[in-house]
Amino acid sequence: MLSVLKKFRPVFLVLDLLLILLSLKGGEFLRTHVALGMPIDQATSSWLTPRIYLAALFSWLVAFLITGAHDARALPDRRTWRLLLMSDFLGLLAFLSLLFFLKVTDFSRGLVAYSFCLSLGLLSLRQLCTASLLDRLLSPFAQRILIVGEGDMGSQLAERLLANPWGAQIVGAIAPHGAIEGLPRLGKLIDLPDIVKAHRVDIVIFALPAKRHQLIGELVMRLSSLPVRIHVVPDLLNLTMSRARVEDFFGIPLIGLREPPIGTLGRVLKRAFDIAASLIAIVVASPVMLGCMFAIRLYDGGPAFFRQKRVGENGRPFDMFKFRSMVVDAESRLKSLGVDRDRLDSENAAFKLKNDPRITPVGRFLRRWSLDELPQLFNVLLGDMSLVGPRPEEAKVVARYSYFHRKRLALKPGLTGPMQVNGRGDLPLKKRLSLELAYIDQWSFCADLKIILQTIPAVISGKGAY
């Protein structure tokens, strides 16, 4: 079904661009005929020249491509109006920027306001109609799906199917060991053919580990006499570094295991934004950073900066910078606190002491307001980190990852990220990894902007900052 929707992506993209142009024309009409704002000369010629239309088309085209609002997975989803809202806002900003560079000084601000409101309404209405239409068209042809799976593979498959149910009806699951959350357990493996017939199953999806591949072969043979389609989820999910992609190589199916989670355009945009934003932030925050350096030096005369090895993109180590928030001999004082670092690392490498007595009064203030993280702006500028991404982790923590969790190394670590805006130090390692993997799988420039905005209240609340 995704392959069909991909073919219609240009159609919806062109349709939405036409709606943007219609919004501009409607905005001009309202500005001319609705008596709001400054009076205008009725003899004034149209603001909407061919140059303005071209500027609008270019601005919103770039915005739509950046947000991915017309991706095949997004088209049938009613929640896509959020992407369209962000696209419209970004398109508006780009449009106003182009007007500035084109030195268009006589453009009506009222027209812009009317057009933006109209475009929001038209884009939302178009998306609602698209989702409803696809639901109606696909529901009579919905495929009845049975999942035969266990472990992480079965759970992930069920989660994806339940999140995107269009064109599919999941009748239940057969789990050799335990159950799959969210799905009714229909029976045992030995009863598979009877279950398929009783529930009129159209598709059986096997999501079993590699050690059960022989069992899959036997089950496929038992289903050979039934009119049912059979799919197998390859036991390669734990090896993928990000999104996998299947290609047809002259009739041979190839599975790409290390496809980048961000395309070329997205990577260029993310890096350009990192450079520009980090430079601006360094200039703006320089007085605060100088004050932090002075306070740390004044307290105990020790170094102001703390450098630590962290694991970056694709497992590459780098030196992460922070303001020192602990006493100079912090590591040697652990024994006096009765803490066995070797035992602690083996049990929970990500563990942090609450109310750690090694933290200086200055350091406690810096941590409370996340000021100790400001030097990482230089890591962002150097390219070791990004403004938004997974938490930069120590090698001892990464060593405890499963193959599946190592997917979080597919992106540069971030100064802020899903972990920092969802509880920071209060999050257990498993929950933190889950949030970061979801961020990587669903990356978009809009998601980065959203996390940056969420960082401000997260810092103010101080939750998990210790």
Sequence and secondary structure as in RCSB ss.txt:
>XXXX:A:sequence
MLSVLKKFRPVFLVLDLLLILLSLKGGEFLRTHVALGMPIDQATSSWLTPRIYLAALFSWLVAFLITGAHDARAL
PDRRTWRLLLMSDFLGLLAFLSLLFFLKVTDFSRGLVAYSFCLSLGLLSLRQLCTASLLDRLLSPFAQRILIVGE
GDMGSQLAERLLANPWGAQIVGAIAPHGAIEGLPRLGKLIDLPDIVKAHRVDIVIFALPAKRHQLIGELVMRLSS
LPVRIHVVPDLLNLTMSRARVEDFFGIPLIGLREPPIGTLGRVLKRAFDIAASLIAIVVASPVMLGCMFAIRLYD
GGPAFFRQKRVGENGRPFDMFKFRSMVVDAESRLKSLGVDRDRLDSENAAFKLKNDPRITPVGRFLRRWSLDELP
QLFNVLLGDMSLVGPRPEEAKVVARYSYFHRKRLALKPGLTGPMQVNGRGDLPLKKRLSLELAYIDQWSFCADLK
IILQTIPAVISGKGAY
>XXXX:A:secstr
 HHHHHHHHHHHHHHHHHHHHHHHHHHHHHHHHS  SS   TT   S  HHHHHHHHHHHHHHHHHHTTTSTTTT
T GGGHHHHHHHHHHHHHHHHHHHHHTT  S  HHHHHHHHHHHHHHHHHHHHHHHHHHHHHHGGG EEEEEEE 
HHHHHHHHHHHHHS TTEEEEEEE SSS  TTS B   GGGHHHHHHHTT SEEEEE  GGGHHHHHHHHHHTTT
SS EEEE  TTGGG SSEEEEEEETTEEEEEEEE SS HHHHHHHHHHHHHHHHHHHHHHHHHHHHHHHHHHHHH
S  SEEEEEEE GGG EEEEEEE  B TTTGGGTGGGT  HHHHHHH TT   TT TTB HHHHHHHHTTGGGTT
HHHHHHHTSSEEESS  B HHHHTT  TTGGGGGGS  EEE TTTTTTGGGS HHHHHHHHHHHHHT  HHHHHH
HHHHHHHHHHH TT  
